[in-house]
Amino acid sequence: GDSVTQMEGPVTLSEEAFLTINCTYTATGYPSLFWYVQYPGEGLQLLLKATKADDKGSNKGFEATYRKETTSFHLEKGSVQVSDSAVYFCALTNTNAGKSTFGDGTTLTVKP
Amino acid sequence: DAGITQSPRYKITETGRQVTLMCHQTWSHSYMFWYRQDLGHGLRLIYYSAAADITDKGEVPDGYVVSRSKTENFPLTLESATRSQTSVYFCASSDPGLARGDTQYFGPGTRLTVL
């Protein structure tokens, strides 16, 4: 079946540092790939997505590129802020399934 | 209010009691989902529904019951609560028929404690 493996946390960075959270996937067909973010005490919300190979999703300074050859969708941000502290989930949705498969989440803490 | 809501937000109950968690969405999305979130396990799918009166088991369905008589509501019932069901429960919805249909929209969660 489908699976998502993401970098284990927690990750602690200083403000303005560069962020990478790795995500790799296993899936048949051509899934859509997502990054969701969960702020403390809240539900998950979409951060960015990509629907086909070589697509780049971007939002709020975060980026991720759909790499089919390496089955990866790594999340990056050039300069993190304290307000980026949250849990980040990589996910995929396969065609016609409706369901999504989530990674275990990576907790990011950004210190001033 | 538009969106997806869950009630109650917090619930404390005792072992053996029946508990129902409510989920309501105003978008008329066809798909709805229930997840539980536990430390070290990420999100685990309990049940999902592709449309009214159509439900299916997810990864961890034991001890839970769902129904979906109306598109907008998807209640989750713990028939006889156990301590292992202490968790944060999230409801979500999506609609694959829409342009961004495979994105899931999450409610704020219900924190359930079973004593």
Interface residues (C-beta under 8 A of the other chain):
Chain A: S32 F34 Y36 G41 E42 G43 L44 Q45 L46 K49 F89 A91 T93 N96 G98 K99 S100 F102 G103 D104 G105
Chain B: S30 Y31 F33 G40 H41 G42 L43 L45 Y48 A50 G58 F90 A92 S94 P96 R100 D102 T103 Q104 Y105 F106 G107 P108 G109
